[in-house]
Amino acid sequence: MELKNDLILRAAKGEPIERYPVWLMRQAGRILPEYRAVRGALSGFKELVETPERAAEVTVQPVDILGVDAAIIFSDILVVPEAMGLEYQLIEKKGPWFEKTIRSEKGLKYASTNFDVEDRLSYVLEAIKIANKELNGRVPLIGFAGAPWTIFCYMTEGQGSKTFSESRKILYTNPTLAHELLNRITDVTIKYLKAQINAGAHMVQVFDSWAGILGEEQYAEFGLKYMEKIANAITEVPLTLFAKGAYSSISKIVKMKCNTVGLDWNTNSSEIRKMVGENRTLQGNLDPCALYSSHSEVEILTNSMLDSYKSKRHIVNLGHGVYPDVDPEKVKTFIKTVKNYEIKY
Amino acid sequence: MELKNDLILRAAKGEPIERYPVWLMRQAGRILPEYRAVRGALSGFKELVETPERAAEVTVQPVDILGVDAAIIFSDILVVPEAMGLEYQLIEKKGPWFEKTIRSEKGLKYASTNFDVEDRLSYVLEAIKIANKELNGRVPLIGFAGAPWTIFCYMTEGQGSKTFSESRKILYTNPTLAHELLNRITDVTIKYLKAQINAGAHMVQVFDSWAGILGEEQYAEFGLKYMEKIANAITEVPLTLFAKGAYSSISKIVKMKCNTVGLDWNTNSSEIRKMVGENRTLQGNLDPCALYSSHSEVEILTNSMLDSYKSKRHIVNLGHGVYPDVDPEKVKTFIKTVKNYEIKY
């Protein structure tokens, strides 16, 4: 199906664009009353993720309601560890929780690679197909997965953590186990991303949410190594790498085989632009908290963020997922400001 | 009282030292069975903080048991907001929790500066006096306080958070309120640190635990500005500034009027050494998770960390508080390795 708006794909590839494309991490879910209505009719977040028709419905909502230039499939990065054998729950106000964790070789039985990814994660692929049907070519659809390091963190720690000391402990006490598990996650993730592309994802993004808890050397060994395997394997569609808080490693990430590098809200975009020149597209990075400001302030802050990028190779986004209590009208002001911005490059 | 071991004070001032001084953040509490015995006899952490004899007892324990070169008074950074009018609780496995929060001008009634700091926080000052008596000059005693930005986070968010979006919201929606509250916290903190020094603290450290959640510009406006007020006010004893995760701001922190700058475990110590030369003492920064390794690995990792500092201006520490499940024997190996290390500069 031909795309009526392929702005984000052109921006990713460094092709000419008439204005900057804009979308928001977590745009599907969280802020829209229309999303809460769909979710409220089900038992919770997980049932929504696992019900393709409903997942597709909330995927398309922000395109209709907010006017973003891309949809991102409504799902969760934790579907991958679950497919491998570690079931997760999402506990209200607490976040993800795994009953079992992997902290020794014995635990590797919960990290299988010996299964049909397309079959076990068919509900996500089905949601992608339905969403594309409903989008009818209006905008591209983004697929995604967690980076191996971040998935490793959840599989070993079993829940969110300030320090992820259980996960990091393994890097010191049993690096062999760590690499075995990271390799397995990487294998499944590559298959999963390719399956999403086959199902219709027009571009894919890899999220390394916990990149920032490792120092530069350890992140190179246990994070970037596996991120790069994915970057080398995904050649079919534009790829975005987003490693939150990995400030000292960003010079390495921008050299990987990807089109776009995501920046969190604490990253100095001008510095990164100087580093990459026109060789990569940068994505980001308004502080999600800026959307708590007044409409006129949102406009000022958005324009100032846009000015800092100094290139046409920019996909506009927040520097983190949109926060649940943000007024959707402020999001609209953010999007309108981006759409009205005149590219000077 | 004359100090028998003033190594850490000399290292802070850049004076000659025969070996590197070593201590651990959170050395008082957390890891020692002797600490848990004292705490177990009381109702919990808070009663321990508020009972000078017992607080002094656990302050001295790591000097006796681990052989560190400094004691740090056993207390909590949250005694300051409590003294100002916001009572806190410490909930097991959840962390600090405030029943009330400050999110508007009305809330400022819980942020009083109009009280006698020495009186209201007398239990900390009393603990310092008792600890010094028990230490009998064996090692110096470190006093401490939270940085205004970190205290602001707790007073506005009311608890720990991954994003501190309630705290950061105020920076956008009501910067006047933010500055008013930060000014008040700063005033009380300066009085409190001076009171600790009067009571006998030989050096003081300011902890900015949540520095890393702000971008460079906002941290300059809402964090560093108040950190610097404290640095300018504390002239009596050596001062250490520790801003966790403030990678893009460290070049500004090292220019402040302090003796020592603390580095977290993700900071590249060689880079910071190049930046400061011999103008500041650096403190840190072994990854606390390194202490999960075998004894021989702890030795290797510690020596490699020590090698990276390339100066006599180094106070050895972890890059974060020691984790509760670390084996005290591994801590002893860390300390022994530091004591055996020959300074080459």
Interface residues (C-beta under 8 A of the other chain):
Chain A: G160 K162 T163 S165 R168 K169 L171 Y172 T173 G212 I213 L214 G215 E216 Q218 G245 Y247 S248 W265 N266 T267 N268 D287 P288 C289 A290 Y292 S293 S294 E297 H320 Y323 D325
Chain B: G160 K162 T163 S165 R168 K169 L171 Y172 T173 G212 I213 L214 G215 E216 Q218 G245 Y247 S248 W265 N266 T267 N268 D287 P288 C289 A290 Y292 S293 S294 E297 H320 Y323 D325
